[in-house]
Amino acid sequence: MGEVTPETVNGLVNAWLWGVDQVDTFGPGVVFVAVVAITWRALNRAARYVERIRHRIELGRQLADEQRQMAEQSAAIDDAPLIPTRPGHDTAALDTCNAILHATQTREETDQP
């Protein structure tokens, strides 16, 4: 906190005197209501702060879970067998891909005016 100035002290004294005046006017129940109101506000603020912290923790957990899943999928892709392209292997998948590519290229060539 900063330096305590005479204006700060004056403000605190005036607030205290105003509070005493309110108690004299309305009775000690005003103090109880004020304490309850201040406590209510402080607890609501604390609850929002805790909720923000919990939300950040949950986001961190989700991020870690997604990173783990991505790493597992990357490892699965790396470990997956490649399309066989060597002579003597089954080339049905590669032949299908080439047929689709050739049909697409032929269609594009015939669609042009």
Buried (B, 14 or more C-beta within 10 A) or exposed (E): EEEEEEEEEEEEEEEEEEEEEEBEEEEEEBEEEEEEEEEEEEEEEEEEEEEEEEEEEEEEEEEEEEEEEEEEEEEEEEEEEEEEEEEEEEBEEEEEEEEEEEEEEEEEEEEEE
